[in-house]
């Protein structure tokens, strides 16, 4: 890799961050979206190894990982139920913290940033809970527009088995338990995940989300993802 | 903000102004008065949600918050109080008194560099208050009231994150006067009832009560009837 990395202005979904207007990017932002059990983390590990072997500097980031408030979100969840707008804003604050302290500096320095989930999960969760899509879109108008966004699509029935095998239980919010969809946990989980999947379909064209069949084996999904990422990295930007 | 379409039975009364403008004193007196009339009153204050407090104060101590994160944490705090208290109590017919409301965010976040349109959209779920009082005082007067005892100013309170000055008192003065500019700009657009904060405390309170009196139902409290209805 002798090629000099080209600087280009950061692209945002909306107005962006006015006090960072002159910040440029030499890196790439690749997002992997998908529900728990869709194989996101396994795929991200494989992609990191592959890209690093190819000589790229790689950094990973994910929701709930911000040093500042990540832990607080979990605590608050357990103490008392939060309203849906409160929760949406809390996640947005956490995301903003990571965006400005981690993602943007890494892009500026020329890293490939692999994001384990991004604003789309947050928007989907809000939308199934009745928050307007327009409000969420406007809320995240400060978010950097990724270069690639993948969504690992796995049928909810299959997800249920994977999650149960891995954790032995279901996450409260990930199964939509706060929404009172059904007394039956399995049914609630399936209904909730179907709702989330529907939101992702609705977002596909607007945000350029590439749906990947996550029902295949890990190596199969990986070669599909890797091919698309390599293609993108080889193309002129 | 949400238009005044779906009216709730309660009343929302808001005070705004910079630190030292006297707004909290005035709201306190208004609170006492409304309670003395037998009305159900709820008081809420900016940046006071238990859920968010711990996390914000941690971040504030570290001086790590960027303007966007800072803005969103305050919005989280507001949303929690809004969803938990303000909205349900307005539905239940309360007089909700808010010491600072969304206009504080509109002023401070914009001074910190957030896009005005963005901040307004973030808070678009909040209802427009029935009355928003703005306590206008010459910035120097308000700041002298605050700085009189040379208090220890907090980092963000003094606007130190904006690199206005290395001296925290000087920074505070510049920051506060920029916030005043934002309030003045909003005053007309958002229909503030302006109270001259240099008047006597009683005179200011009389003016407030005149406005709020229009919102008080003519027939007062059910509490008397209830007492009468109770068998001895």
Interface residues (C-beta under 8 A of the other chain):
Chain A: X14 X15 X17 X18 X19 X68 X69 X72 X76 X79 X80 X82 X83 X84 X85 X86 X88 X89 X90 X92 X93 X96 X97 X99 X100 X101 X135 X138 X139 X141 X142
Chain B: X51 X52 X54 X55 X58 X59 X62 X64 X65 X66 X67 X68 X69 X72 X73 X75 X76 X79 X80 X82 X83 X84 X113 X114 X115 X117 X118 X121 X122 X124 X125
